[in-house]
Amino acid sequence: DLRFLVNAFLMDNSNNAFLLYNKIDSASAIMGHSMGGGSSFLASANNNSIKTVIGFAPAETNPSAIAAAANVTVPALILSGEKDGVTPPAQHHLPIYNALASVCKTFVNIKGGAHCYFAKPNFNCDFGESTSSPGISITRQEQQQVTYDLVGLWLNYYLKNNTNSLSVFLDSLKQSNRITYQNSCVIPSAAEVDFLQKAGFEIFPNPASTYLDITSDGYPYELKIVSADGQWLRLVKITEHAQRIDLSSFPDGLYFVSFHYGNTVLHKKLFIVRNLF
């Protein structure tokens, strides 16, 4: 359902018959808490339609969120309460984190934190935690403040391209006495970011029918075409300013064109529609 909603929003954004026409940003995230957190990793496996996934005390699920994490390549952030006895970190949060194939992933352990404190008060959750999670030493407000501080910076970087936010996020991990953390990130170099910003990467027509023209002021680089459900369909090495790609074998639908240079990646939506007129 989470994966369907993201793709449905993107499709509606391109169709002037829908209320969401031209109102949805292509930069989207999937997030969830507890079972919803585990489901977020199920929805993010082999999914290039999102920029990042965030799990708050994510629970192992059936089918397995831990197994699905091995197919999650988008940047991932997991926040965990140290004293969580509902979904103990060693059996739930950490195995998901360790299995991730993300080029950038961060695990944040909130000292003295709880499972239910990521959410508003809830009798069933809070009662269950009172019997399973001894040692909680912070308040709900304190845990949520830590969460807001870090998640805000993470989303500012991955959804709004605010490069300073990533630096502040990484500094906060090192300096905060409220958390411990694990972090594994491949950070694009300044030269790669500069190349990406100046390349002028364009695709047209869009929607497309039988072909796609690619232009950019910088090359060589690799270009991937990925389906909405995350299947890698074609890899093209771009070696000149303009190249044409045959799309005649592709079914109608939503796709993503990914421009890869070094550690930098830029995604653009592509719609393939036959009989446009």
DRENDO-1510 file (C-alpha; in Angstrom, 1 decimal, always signed):
<recs>
REC; n; res; u; v; w
REC; 1; ASP; +0.0; +0.0; +0.0 .
REC; 2; LEU; +2.8; +2.4; +0.8 .
REC; 3; ARG; +4.6; +1.7; -2.5 .
REC; 4; PHE; +1.3; +2.0; -4.4 .
REC; 5; LEU; +0.5; +5.4; -2.8 .
REC; 6; VAL; +3.8; +6.9; -3.7 .
REC; 7; ASN; +3.5; +5.8; -7.3 .
REC; 8; ALA; -0.1; +6.8; -7.6 .
REC; 9; PHE; +0.7; +10.3; -6.4 .
REC; 10; LEU; +3.4; +10.6; -9.0 .
REC; 11; MET; +1.1; +9.3; -11.8 .
REC; 12; ASP; -1.7; +11.7; -10.7 .
REC; 13; ASN; +0.7; +14.6; -10.7 .
REC; 14; SER; +1.2; +14.1; -14.4 .
REC; 15; ASN; -2.4; +14.0; -15.4 .
REC; 16; ASN; -4.4; +17.2; -15.5 .
REC; 17; ALA; -7.6; +15.2; -14.9 .
REC; 18; PHE; -6.6; +14.8; -11.2 .
REC; 19; LEU; -6.7; +17.3; -8.3 .
REC; 20; LEU; -3.0; +16.5; -7.6 .
REC; 21; TYR; -1.9; +17.7; -11.1 .
REC; 22; ASN; +1.5; +19.5; -10.8 .
REC; 23; LYS; +1.2; +19.6; -7.0 .
REC; 24; ILE; +3.4; +16.7; -6.0 .
REC; 25; ASP; +7.2; +16.9; -5.7 .
REC; 26; SER; +9.0; +14.0; -7.2 .
REC; 27; ALA; +11.2; +13.8; -4.0 .
REC; 28; SER; +9.3; +11.6; -1.7 .
REC; 29; ALA; +10.0; +9.5; +1.4 .
REC; 30; ILE; +8.4; +6.5; +3.1 .
REC; 31; MET; +8.3; +6.4; +6.9 .
REC; 32; GLY; +6.7; +4.2; +9.6 .
REC; 33; HIS; +6.7; +3.3; +13.3 .
REC; 34; SER; +6.9; -0.3; +14.7 .
REC; 35; MET; +5.0; -2.6; +12.4 .
REC; 36; GLY; +4.6; +0.3; +10.0 .
REC; 37; GLY; +8.4; +0.8; +10.2 .
REC; 38; GLY; +9.0; -2.7; +9.1 .
REC; 39; SER; +6.4; -2.3; +6.4 .
REC; 40; SER; +8.3; +0.8; +5.2 .
REC; 41; PHE; +11.3; -1.3; +4.4 .
REC; 42; LEU; +9.1; -3.8; +2.6 .
REC; 43; ALA; +7.8; -0.9; +0.5 .
REC; 44; SER; +11.3; +0.5; -0.2 .
REC; 45; ALA; +12.8; -2.8; -1.4 .
REC; 46; ASN; +13.8; -2.4; -5.1 .
REC; 47; ASN; +12.0; +0.9; -5.1 .
REC; 48; ASN; +13.6; +3.9; -6.9 .
REC; 49; SER; +10.5; +6.1; -6.8 .
REC; 50; ILE; +11.5; +7.4; -3.4 .
REC; 51; LYS; +14.6; +9.3; -2.1 .
REC; 52; THR; +14.8; +7.9; +1.4 .
REC; 53; VAL; +13.2; +5.6; +4.0 .
REC; 54; ILE; +13.0; +6.2; +7.7 .
REC; 55; GLY; +12.0; +3.7; +10.4 .
REC; 56; PHE; +11.1; +4.5; +13.9 .
REC; 57; ALA; +11.7; +1.4; +16.1 .
REC; 58; PRO; +10.9; -0.8; +13.0 .
REC; 59; ALA; +9.6; -4.2; +13.8 .
REC; 60; GLU; +10.4; -7.5; +12.0 .
REC; 61; THR; +7.4; -8.4; +9.8 .
REC; 62; ASN; +6.0; -11.3; +7.9 .
REC; 63; PRO; +7.1; -11.3; +5.1 .
REC; 64; SER; +10.5; -10.3; +6.6 .
REC; 65; ALA; +11.5; -6.7; +6.8 .
REC; 66; ILE; +15.1; -7.9; +7.6 .
REC; 67; ALA; +15.2; -9.9; +4.3 .
REC; 68; ALA; +13.7; -7.0; +2.3 .
REC; 69; ALA; +16.3; -4.6; +3.7 .
REC; 70; ALA; +18.9; -6.4; +1.6 .
REC; 71; ASN; +17.1; -4.9; -1.5 .
REC; 72; VAL; +16.8; -1.4; -0.1 .
REC; 73; THR; +19.4; +0.9; -1.8 .
REC; 74; VAL; +18.0; +4.3; -1.1 .
REC; 75; PRO; +19.4; +6.2; +1.9 .
REC; 76; ALA; +17.9; +4.9; +5.1 .
REC; 77; LEU; +17.6; +6.3; +8.7 .
REC; 78; ILE; +16.6; +4.1; +11.7 .
REC; 79; LEU; +15.8; +5.6; +15.1 .
REC; 80; SER; +15.7; +3.2; +18.1 .
REC; 81; GLY; +14.9; +3.6; +21.7 .
REC; 82; GLU; +17.6; +2.1; +23.9 .
REC; 83; LYS; +15.2; +0.6; +26.4 .
REC; 84; ASP; +12.6; -0.6; +23.9 .
REC; 85; GLY; +11.3; -3.9; +25.1 .
REC; 86; VAL; +8.4; -4.1; +22.6 .
REC; 87; THR; +10.6; -4.5; +19.6 .
REC; 88; PRO; +14.1; -5.0; +21.2 .
REC; 89; PRO; +16.7; -3.3; +19.1 .
REC; 90; ALA; +19.0; -6.4; +18.9 .
REC; 91; GLN; +16.2; -8.5; +17.4 .
REC; 92; HIS; +14.4; -5.9; +15.3 .
REC; 93; HIS; +16.1; -2.5; +14.5 .
REC; 94; LEU; +19.7; -3.6; +14.3 .
REC; 95; PRO; +19.2; -6.6; +12.0 .
REC; 96; ILE; +17.2; -4.4; +9.6 .
REC; 97; TYR; +20.0; -1.8; +9.7 .
REC; 98; ASN; +22.8; -4.3; +9.2 .
REC; 99; ALA; +20.9; -5.9; +6.2 .
REC; 100; LEU; +20.4; -2.6; +4.3 .
REC; 101; ALA; +22.2; -2.2; +1.0 .
REC; 102; SER; +21.8; +1.6; +1.1 .
REC; 103; VAL; +24.7; +3.7; -0.1 .
REC; 104; CYS; +24.0; +5.9; +3.0 .
REC; 105; LYS; +22.5; +4.4; +6.2 .
REC; 106; THR; +22.4; +5.7; +9.8 .
REC; 107; PHE; +21.3; +4.0; +13.0 .
REC; 108; VAL; +20.5; +6.3; +15.9 .
REC; 109; ASN; +20.1; +4.8; +19.4 .
REC; 110; ILE; +18.3; +7.3; +21.7 .
REC; 111; LYS; +19.7; +6.8; +25.3 .
REC; 112; GLY; +17.0; +5.7; +27.7 .
REC; 113; GLY; +14.5; +5.8; +24.9 .
REC; 114; ALA; +11.2; +3.9; +24.6 .
REC; 115; HIS; +9.2; +2.2; +21.8 .
REC; 116; CYS; +6.0; +4.1; +22.2 .
REC; 117; TYR; +7.6; +7.5; +22.8 .
REC; 118; PHE; +8.0; +8.0; +19.0 .
REC; 119; ALA; +4.2; +8.4; +18.9 .
REC; 120; LYS; +1.5; +10.3; +20.8 .
REC; 121; PRO; +0.2; +8.7; +24.0 .
REC; 122; ASN; -1.7; +5.4; +23.3 .
REC; 123; PHE; -3.2; +3.3; +26.1 .
REC; 124; ASN; -2.5; -0.1; +24.6 .
REC; 125; CYS; +1.1; +0.7; +23.5 .
REC; 126; ASP; +2.0; +2.5; +26.7 .
REC; 127; PHE; +0.5; -0.2; +28.9 .
REC; 128; GLY; +2.3; -2.9; +27.0 .
REC; 129; GLU; +5.6; -1.1; +27.3 .
REC; 130; SER; +5.1; -0.6; +31.0 .
REC; 131; THR; +5.3; -4.3; +31.4 .
REC; 132; SER; +8.2; -5.0; +29.0 .
REC; 133; SER; +10.5; -2.0; +28.9 .
REC; 134; PRO; +12.2; -1.3; +32.3 .
REC; 135; GLY; +14.8; +1.5; +32.5 .
REC; 136; ILE; +13.2; +4.2; +30.4 .
REC; 137; SER; +14.9; +7.3; +31.6 .
REC; 138; ILE; +13.7; +10.1; +29.3 .
REC; 139; THR; +10.3; +11.7; +28.7 .
REC; 140; ARG; +8.2; +11.4; +25.5 .
REC; 141; GLN; +8.8; +15.0; +24.8 .
REC; 142; GLU; +12.6; +14.6; +25.1 .
REC; 143; GLN; +12.6; +11.6; +22.8 .
REC; 144; GLN; +10.5; +13.3; +20.2 .
REC; 145; GLN; +12.7; +16.4; +20.3 .
REC; 146; VAL; +15.8; +14.2; +19.5 .
REC; 147; THR; +13.8; +12.6; +16.7 .
REC; 148; TYR; +12.6; +15.9; +15.2 .
REC; 149; ASP; +16.1; +17.4; +15.3 .
REC; 150; LEU; +17.7; +14.6; +13.3 .
REC; 151; VAL; +14.8; +13.7; +11.0 .
REC; 152; GLY; +14.3; +17.3; +10.0 .
REC; 153; LEU; +18.0; +17.6; +8.9 .
REC; 154; TRP; +17.9; +14.3; +7.1 .
REC; 155; LEU; +14.8; +15.2; +5.1 .
REC; 156; ASN; +16.1; +18.7; +4.3 .
REC; 157; TYR; +19.0; +17.1; +2.6 .
REC; 158; TYR; +17.4; +14.2; +0.8 .
REC; 159; LEU; +14.1; +15.9; -0.2 .
REC; 160; LYS; +15.1; +19.6; -0.5 .
REC; 161; ASN; +18.8; +19.2; -1.6 .
REC; 162; ASN; +20.0; +21.4; +1.3 .
REC; 163; THR; +23.6; +20.3; +1.4 .
REC; 164; ASN; +24.3; +22.2; +4.6 .
REC; 165; SER; +21.7; +20.1; +6.4 .
REC; 166; LEU; +23.8; +16.9; +5.8 .
REC; 167; SER; +26.8; +18.5; +7.4 .
REC; 168; VAL; +24.8; +19.6; +10.4 .
REC; 169; PHE; +23.2; +16.1; +10.7 .
REC; 170; LEU; +26.6; +14.4; +10.7 .
REC; 171; ASP; +28.0; +17.0; +13.2 .
REC; 172; SER; +24.9; +16.4; +15.4 .
REC; 173; LEU; +25.6; +12.6; +15.5 .
REC; 174; LYS; +29.1; +13.2; +16.7 .
REC; 175; GLN; +28.4; +15.9; +19.3 .
REC; 176; SER; +25.0; +14.9; +20.8 .
REC; 177; ASN; +25.2; +13.4; +24.3 .
REC; 178; ARG; +21.6; +12.1; +23.9 .
REC; 179; ILE; +22.4; +9.4; +21.4 .
REC; 180; THR; +24.9; +6.8; +20.2 .
REC; 181; TYR; +25.0; +5.9; +16.5 .
REC; 182; GLN; +26.3; +3.9; +13.6 .
REC; 183; ASN; +26.8; +5.5; +10.2 .
REC; 184; SER; +27.8; +4.2; +6.8 .
REC; 185; CYS; +27.6; +6.7; +4.0 .
REC; 186; VAL; +29.2; +7.3; +0.7 .
REC; 187; ILE; +29.1; +11.1; +0.4 .
REC; 188; PRO; +29.5; +12.7; -3.0 .
REC; 189; SER; +32.6; +14.7; -3.5 .
REC; 190; ALA; +32.4; +18.5; -4.1 .
REC; 191; ALA; +33.6; +17.9; -7.7 .
REC; 192; GLU; +30.8; +15.3; -8.3 .
REC; 193; VAL; +28.1; +17.6; -6.9 .
REC; 194; ASP; +29.5; +20.5; -9.1 .
REC; 195; PHE; +29.4; +18.2; -12.2 .
REC; 196; LEU; +25.8; +17.2; -11.5 .
REC; 197; GLN; +24.7; +20.8; -11.0 .
REC; 198; LYS; +26.3; +22.0; -14.2 .
REC; 199; ALA; +25.5; +19.0; -16.4 .
REC; 200; GLY; +22.1; +20.3; -17.5 .
REC; 201; PHE; +20.7; +16.8; -17.7 .
REC; 202; GLU; +17.4; +16.7; -19.7 .
REC; 203; ILE; +15.0; +14.1; -21.1 .
REC; 204; PHE; +12.3; +14.6; -23.7 .
REC; 205; PRO; +9.7; +14.1; -24.8 .
REC; 206; ASN; +7.9; +13.3; -21.6 .
REC; 207; PRO; +5.5; +11.6; -21.7 .
REC; 208; ALA; +7.3; +9.6; -24.3 .
REC; 209; SER; +6.0; +7.0; -26.8 .
REC; 210; THR; +8.7; +5.1; -28.8 .
REC; 211; TYR; +11.9; +7.0; -28.0 .
REC; 212; LEU; +13.6; +9.2; -25.5 .
REC; 213; ASP; +16.2; +11.9; -26.2 .
REC; 214; ILE; +18.9; +12.5; -23.5 .
REC; 215; THR; +21.0; +15.7; -23.5 .
REC; 216; SER; +23.6; +17.0; -21.0 .
REC; 217; ASP; +26.5; +19.3; -21.0 .
REC; 218; GLY; +28.7; +16.9; -19.0 .
REC; 219; TYR; +29.7; +13.3; -20.0 .
REC; 220; PRO; +30.6; +10.5; -19.9 .
REC; 221; TYR; +28.2; +9.0; -17.3 .
REC; 222; GLU; +25.8; +6.1; -16.9 .
REC; 223; LEU; +22.1; +6.3; -17.3 .
REC; 224; LYS; +19.7; +3.7; -15.9 .
REC; 225; ILE; +16.0; +3.2; -16.7 .
REC; 226; VAL; +14.1; +1.7; -13.8 .
REC; 227; SER; +10.4; +0.7; -13.6 .
REC; 228; ALA; +8.1; +2.0; -10.9 .
REC; 229; ASP; +8.4; -1.2; -9.0 .
REC; 230; GLY; +12.2; -0.9; -8.9 .
REC; 231; GLN; +13.2; -3.3; -11.7 .
REC; 232; TRP; +16.4; -2.2; -13.5 .
REC; 233; LEU; +15.5; -2.4; -17.2 .
REC; 234; ARG; +18.3; -0.8; -19.1 .
REC; 235; LEU; +21.8; +0.7; -18.6 .
REC; 236; VAL; +23.1; +3.1; -21.2 .
REC; 237; LYS; +26.6; +4.7; -21.2 .
REC; 238; ILE; +26.3; +8.3; -22.4 .
REC; 239; THR; +29.4; +9.5; -24.2 .
REC; 240; GLU; +28.1; +12.5; -26.2 .
REC; 241; HIS; +26.0; +15.6; -25.7 .
REC; 242; ALA; +22.8; +14.1; -27.1 .
REC; 243; GLN; +21.7; +10.4; -27.5 .
REC; 244; ARG; +18.4; +8.7; -28.4 .
REC; 245; ILE; +17.1; +5.6; -26.6 .
REC; 246; ASP; +14.6; +3.2; -28.1 .
REC; 247; LEU; +11.6; +2.7; -25.9 .
REC; 248; SER; +9.4; +0.7; -28.3 .
REC; 249; SER; +9.6; -2.5; -26.2 .
REC; 250; PHE; +8.6; -0.7; -22.9 .
REC; 251; PRO; +5.0; -1.0; -21.7 .
REC; 252; ASP; +3.0; +2.1; -20.8 .
REC; 253; GLY; +3.6; +3.4; -17.3 .
REC; 254; LEU; +5.8; +5.3; -14.9 .
REC; 255; TYR; +9.5; +4.9; -15.0 .
REC; 256; PHE; +12.6; +6.6; -13.5 .
REC; 257; VAL; +15.6; +7.7; -15.4 .
REC; 258; SER; +18.7; +7.8; -13.2 .
REC; 259; PHE; +21.7; +9.8; -14.1 .
REC; 260; HIS; +24.8; +8.3; -12.3 .
REC; 261; TYR; +28.2; +10.1; -12.1 .
REC; 262; GLY; +30.6; +8.9; -9.4 .
REC; 263; ASN; +28.7; +8.8; -6.1 .
REC; 264; THR; +26.0; +11.3; -7.3 .
REC; 265; VAL; +22.6; +10.2; -8.6 .
REC; 266; LEU; +19.8; +12.3; -10.1 .
REC; 267; HIS; +16.4; +10.8; -10.7 .
REC; 268; LYS; +13.8; +12.1; -13.2 .
REC; 269; LYS; +10.3; +10.7; -13.8 .
REC; 270; LEU; +9.4; +9.4; -17.2 .
REC; 271; PHE; +6.0; +8.5; -18.4 .
REC; 272; ILE; +5.5; +6.2; -21.4 .
REC; 273; VAL; +2.2; +6.5; -23.0 .
REC; 274; ARG; +1.1; +5.3; -26.5 .
REC; 275; ASN; -1.4; +7.0; -28.7 .
REC; 276; LEU; -0.9; +10.4; -27.1 .
REC; 277; PHE; -3.2; +12.1; -29.7 .
</recs>
